[in-house]
Amino acid sequence: MTNSLPAWQPPPDFAPLESALAGISVFAPRPKDVQIEAPQTFQCPQCGASTRFEVAAGGVACEHCGYTAAPKAQTVGLQAGVMEFTLETLSKAGMGWGVARKEMHCNSCGADMAIAENALSATCPFCASNRVNLREAPDDQLRPRFLIPFKIEPQATRALAQSWLGKGWYHPDELGASAMVDHFTGIYLPFWTFSARIVSDWKAEVGYEEQESYYDSEDKSWKTRTVVRWKWETGRVNLNMTDLLVCGSSRVSQLLVKRLEPFQLKDLVSYAPDFLAGWQAQTYDCTLPKAWDQGKAEMRERAKNACHSDTGSSHVRNFSMTSDFDDETWRYVLLPVYIAAYKFESKVFQVMVNGQTGAIAGQKPVAWWKIWLAAALMLSPGLCLGLISLPLLLVGGIGIVPLILGLIFFIAGLAGAFILYQKALASEAV
């Protein structure tokens, strides 16, 4: 009599997968269904007209009958919940915007923006192109959990831009008057915030300056000089990084976005679709793993600077460092930014305004003839002294003093001209 064992059955929450080996069955946990909430629409309950989030009212408002309603959100600030780097946290995250949206795609620069369902927009705020088309917004991306509402009203952005355009002597004189920035588009840009604890161990040769006495055989006297004594040292630095921002959009200038910082994260509120009523928003195209790689690289650089400071000396060589990351957490948030593109002499330039603080950053054309003139003025004293010293050297050697002074002035002028040139390049760069 033989006992036959019952056939093995997979757990109820496992599903079969395709196997690469014949005769081998493979099972894996059954993927959980992601629940996508039904989108909301924004219509005035009193008159039926479309509503939008108004900065001054601090909530959804109707311009026809004056109806207002505050968003159902609470201020969480720096206590906004963080998420760990686990598949479980991603599976529990909400998807989509939670509000009926359309997506505007720019055929020129490739930017994608979620806009209100009834919005009609024919211009891209990133490149000023009108080659755009509308399509349904995808609902398979992570939903932001927090955002900072707009604090700066739209009508204030034009005055900020015109004041900013008029500043700077090396820009065209007519820039402030002719480069009119008539319309800023308020966009919630996607950001990842990262926090981590970093323990960095460093090893390097550290040099210490010392004074030593030596005998000068030419002057036949004892003198002192500074020497650097080197020795191997090690150390450990603990660094707590909190809320490092990485922009999740590749369609905006990362350089300009950095110039808009800091954002006051103490004003973070829990996400509610009401805040997006009548406003544009952009989904991330820089995914969490890619953004975390960028965040870790910046954190390592800051840890490296902290280790250099820990040496206590400006003389460091053969430096090496290892860093361990712990307690890594992240958030996905939306931050308010006004964006405009303006044209000057057939070229397109971009301007951004921090929608919370009013800080402004952007591109401004440079009147390069002013740069070259300023550089020539900086270099001329040194060149003139050098020319004067040459005949004096031939006469009797008395030209050595103006020659040395001319060399000093020329080097100082060269350094000033280089700094000015770098500033001018940065003004046009993106």
SULNORLIN-V526058 format. One record per residue. N is the residue number from 1. RES is the residue in one small letter. SS is DSSP state (~ for helix, > for strand, _ for the rest). Layout:
n->N res->RES ss->SS
n->N res->RES ss->SS
//
This chain:
n->1 res->m ss->_
n->2 res->t ss->_
n->3 res->n ss->_
n->4 res->s ss->_
n->5 res->l ss->_
n->6 res->p ss->_
n->7 res->a ss->_
n->8 res->w ss->_
n->9 res->q ss->_
n->10 res->p ss->_
n->11 res->p ss->_
n->12 res->p ss->_
n->13 res->d ss->_
n->14 res->f ss->>
n->15 res->a ss->>
n->16 res->p ss->>
n->17 res->l ss->>
n->18 res->e ss->_
n->19 res->s ss->_
n->20 res->a ss->_
n->21 res->l ss->_
n->22 res->a ss->_
n->23 res->g ss->_
n->24 res->i ss->_
n->25 res->s ss->_
n->26 res->v ss->>
n->27 res->f ss->>
n->28 res->a ss->>
n->29 res->p ss->>
n->30 res->r ss->_
n->31 res->p ss->_
n->32 res->k ss->_
n->33 res->d ss->_
n->34 res->v ss->_
n->35 res->q ss->_
n->36 res->i ss->_
n->37 res->e ss->_
n->38 res->a ss->_
n->39 res->p ss->_
n->40 res->q ss->>
n->41 res->t ss->_
n->42 res->f ss->_
n->43 res->q ss->>
n->44 res->c ss->_
n->45 res->p ss->_
n->46 res->q ss->_
n->47 res->c ss->_
n->48 res->g ss->_
n->49 res->a ss->_
n->50 res->s ss->>
n->51 res->t ss->_
n->52 res->r ss->>
n->53 res->f ss->>
n->54 res->e ss->>
n->55 res->v ss->_
n->56 res->a ss->_
n->57 res->a ss->_
n->58 res->g ss->_
n->59 res->g ss->>
n->60 res->v ss->>
n->61 res->a ss->>
n->62 res->c ss->_
n->63 res->e ss->_
n->64 res->h ss->_
n->65 res->c ss->_
n->66 res->g ss->_
n->67 res->y ss->_
n->68 res->t ss->>
n->69 res->a ss->>
n->70 res->a ss->>
n->71 res->p ss->_
n->72 res->k ss->_
n->73 res->a ss->_
n->74 res->q ss->_
n->75 res->t ss->>
n->76 res->v ss->_
n->77 res->g ss->~
n->78 res->l ss->~
n->79 res->q ss->~
n->80 res->a ss->_
n->81 res->g ss->_
n->82 res->v ss->_
n->83 res->m ss->>
n->84 res->e ss->>
n->85 res->f ss->_
n->86 res->t ss->_
n->87 res->l ss->~
n->88 res->e ss->~
n->89 res->t ss->~
n->90 res->l ss->~
n->91 res->s ss->~
n->92 res->k ss->~
n->93 res->a ss->_
n->94 res->g ss->_
n->95 res->m ss->>
n->96 res->g ss->_
n->97 res->w ss->_
n->98 res->g ss->_
n->99 res->v ss->>
n->100 res->a ss->_
n->101 res->r ss->>
n->102 res->k ss->>
n->103 res->e ss->>
n->104 res->m ss->>
n->105 res->h ss->>
n->106 res->c ss->>
n->107 res->n ss->_
n->108 res->s ss->_
n->109 res->c ss->_
n->110 res->g ss->_
n->111 res->a ss->_
n->112 res->d ss->>
n->113 res->m ss->>
n->114 res->a ss->>
n->115 res->i ss->>
n->116 res->a ss->>
n->117 res->e ss->_
n->118 res->n ss->_
n->119 res->a ss->_
n->120 res->l ss->_
n->121 res->s ss->_
n->122 res->a ss->_
n->123 res->t ss->_
n->124 res->c ss->_
n->125 res->p ss->_
n->126 res->f ss->_
n->127 res->c ss->_
n->128 res->a ss->_
n->129 res->s ss->_
n->130 res->n ss->_
n->131 res->r ss->_
n->132 res->v ss->>
n->133 res->n ss->>
n->134 res->l ss->>
n->135 res->r ss->>
n->136 res->e ss->>
n->137 res->a ss->_
n->138 res->p ss->_
n->139 res->d ss->_
n->140 res->d ss->_
n->141 res->q ss->_
n->142 res->l ss->>
n->143 res->r ss->_
n->144 res->p ss->_
n->145 res->r ss->_
n->146 res->f ss->>
n->147 res->l ss->>
n->148 res->i ss->_
n->149 res->p ss->_
n->150 res->f ss->_
n->151 res->k ss->_
n->152 res->i ss->_
n->153 res->e ss->_
n->154 res->p ss->~
n->155 res->q ss->~
n->156 res->a ss->~
n->157 res->t ss->~
n->158 res->r ss->~
n->159 res->a ss->~
n->160 res->l ss->~
n->161 res->a ss->~
n->162 res->q ss->~
n->163 res->s ss->~
n->164 res->w ss->~
n->165 res->l ss->~
n->166 res->g ss->_
n->167 res->k ss->_
n->168 res->g ss->_
n->169 res->w ss->_
n->170 res->y ss->_
n->171 res->h ss->_
n->172 res->p ss->_
n->173 res->d ss->_
n->174 res->e ss->_
n->175 res->l ss->~
n->176 res->g ss->~
n->177 res->a ss->~
n->178 res->s ss->~
n->179 res->a ss->_
n->180 res->m ss->_
n->181 res->v ss->_
n->182 res->d ss->_
n->183 res->h ss->_
n->184 res->f ss->_
n->185 res->t ss->>
n->186 res->g ss->>
n->187 res->i ss->>
n->188 res->y ss->>
n->189 res->l ss->>
n->190 res->p ss->>
n->191 res->f ss->>
n->192 res->w ss->>
n->193 res->t ss->>
n->194 res->f ss->>
n->195 res->s ss->>
n->196 res->a ss->>
n->197 res->r ss->>
n->198 res->i ss->>
n->199 res->v ss->>
n->200 res->s ss->>
n->201 res->d ss->>
n->202 res->w ss->>
n->203 res->k ss->>
n->204 res->a ss->>
n->205 res->e ss->>
n->206 res->v ss->>
n->207 res->g ss->>
n->208 res->y ss->>
n->209 res->e ss->>
n->210 res->e ss->>
n->211 res->q ss->>
n->212 res->e ss->>
n->213 res->s ss->>
n->214 res->y ss->>
n->215 res->y ss->>
n->216 res->d ss->>
n->217 res->s ss->_
n->218 res->e ss->_
n->219 res->d ss->_
n->220 res->k ss->_
n->221 res->s ss->>
n->222 res->w ss->>
n->223 res->k ss->>
n->224 res->t ss->>
n->225 res->r ss->>
n->226 res->t ss->>
n->227 res->v ss->>
n->228 res->v ss->>
n->229 res->r ss->>
n->230 res->w ss->>
n->231 res->k ss->>
n->232 res->w ss->>
n->233 res->e ss->>
n->234 res->t ss->>
n->235 res->g ss->>
n->236 res->r ss->>
n->237 res->v ss->>
n->238 res->n ss->>
n->239 res->l ss->>
n->240 res->n ss->>
n->241 res->m ss->>
n->242 res->t ss->>
n->243 res->d ss->>
n->244 res->l ss->>
n->245 res->l ss->>
n->246 res->v ss->>
n->247 res->c ss->>
n->248 res->g ss->_
n->249 res->s ss->_
n->250 res->s ss->_
n->251 res->r ss->_
n->252 res->v ss->_
n->253 res->s ss->_
n->254 res->q ss->~
n->255 res->l ss->~
n->256 res->l ss->~
n->257 res->v ss->~
n->258 res->k ss->~
n->259 res->r ss->~
n->260 res->l ss->~
n->261 res->e ss->_
n->262 res->p ss->_
n->263 res->f ss->_
n->264 res->q ss->_
n->265 res->l ss->~
n->266 res->k ss->~
n->267 res->d ss->~
n->268 res->l ss->_
n->269 res->v ss->>
n->270 res->s ss->>
n->271 res->y ss->_
n->272 res->a ss->_
n->273 res->p ss->~
n->274 res->d ss->~
n->275 res->f ss->~
n->276 res->l ss->~
n->277 res->a ss->_
n->278 res->g ss->_
n->279 res->w ss->_
n->280 res->q ss->>
n->281 res->a ss->>
n->282 res->q ss->_
n->283 res->t ss->_
n->284 res->y ss->_
n->285 res->d ss->_
n->286 res->c ss->_
n->287 res->t ss->_
n->288 res->l ss->~
n->289 res->p ss->~
n->290 res->k ss->~
n->291 res->a ss->~
n->292 res->w ss->~
n->293 res->d ss->~
n->294 res->q ss->~
n->295 res->g ss->~
n->296 res->k ss->~
n->297 res->a ss->~
n->298 res->e ss->~
n->299 res->m ss->~
n->300 res->r ss->~
n->301 res->e ss->~
n->302 res->r ss->~
n->303 res->a ss->~
n->304 res->k ss->~
n->305 res->n ss->~
n->306 res->a ss->~
n->307 res->c ss->~
n->308 res->h ss->~
n->309 res->s ss->~
n->310 res->d ss->~
n->311 res->t ss->~
n->312 res->g ss->_
n->313 res->s ss->_
n->314 res->s ss->_
n->315 res->h ss->>
n->316 res->v ss->>
n->317 res->r ss->>
n->318 res->n ss->>
n->319 res->f ss->>
n->320 res->s ss->>
n->321 res->m ss->>
n->322 res->t ss->>
n->323 res->s ss->>
n->324 res->d ss->>
n->325 res->f ss->>
n->326 res->d ss->>
n->327 res->d ss->>
n->328 res->e ss->>
n->329 res->t ss->>
n->330 res->w ss->>
n->331 res->r ss->>
n->332 res->y ss->>
n->333 res->v ss->>
n->334 res->l ss->>
n->335 res->l ss->>
n->336 res->p ss->>
n->337 res->v ss->>
n->338 res->y ss->>
n->339 res->i ss->>
n->340 res->a ss->>
n->341 res->a ss->>
n->342 res->y ss->>
n->343 res->k ss->>
n->344 res->f ss->>
n->345 res->e ss->_
n->346 res->s ss->_
n->347 res->k ss->>
n->348 res->v ss->>
n->349 res->f ss->>
n->350 res->q ss->>
n->351 res->v ss->>
n->352 res->m ss->>
n->353 res->v ss->>
n->354 res->n ss->>
n->355 res->g ss->_
n->356 res->q ss->_
n->357 res->t ss->_
n->358 res->g ss->_
n->359 res->a ss->_
n->360 res->i ss->>
n->361 res->a ss->>
n->362 res->g ss->>
n->363 res->q ss->_
n->364 res->k ss->_
n->365 res->p ss->_
n->366 res->v ss->_
n->367 res->a ss->_
n->368 res->w ss->~
n->369 res->w ss->~
n->370 res->k ss->~
n->371 res->i ss->~
n->372 res->w ss->~
n->373 res->l ss->~
n->374 res->a ss->~
n->375 res->a ss->~
n->376 res->a ss->~
n->377 res->l ss->~
n->378 res->m ss->~
n->379 res->l ss->~
n->380 res->s ss->~
n->381 res->p ss->~
n->382 res->g ss->~
n->383 res->l ss->~
n->384 res->c ss->~
n->385 res->l ss->~
n->386 res->g ss->~
n->387 res->l ss->~
n->388 res->i ss->~
n->389 res->s ss->~
n->390 res->l ss->~
n->391 res->p ss->~
n->392 res->l ss->~
n->393 res->l ss->~
n->394 res->l ss->~
n->395 res->v ss->~
n->396 res->g ss->~
n->397 res->g ss->_
n->398 res->i ss->_
n->399 res->g ss->_
n->400 res->i ss->~
n->401 res->v ss->~
n->402 res->p ss->~
n->403 res->l ss->~
n->404 res->i ss->~
n->405 res->l ss->~
n->406 res->g ss->~
n->407 res->l ss->~
n->408 res->i ss->~
n->409 res->f ss->~
n->410 res->f ss->~
n->411 res->i ss->~
n->412 res->a ss->~
n->413 res->g ss->~
n->414 res->l ss->~
n->415 res->a ss->~
n->416 res->g ss->~
n->417 res->a ss->~
n->418 res->f ss->~
n->419 res->i ss->~
n->420 res->l ss->~
n->421 res->y ss->~
n->422 res->q ss->~
n->423 res->k ss->~
n->424 res->a ss->~
n->425 res->l ss->~
n->426 res->a ss->~
n->427 res->s ss->~
n->428 res->e ss->~
n->429 res->a ss->_
n->430 res->v ss->_
//
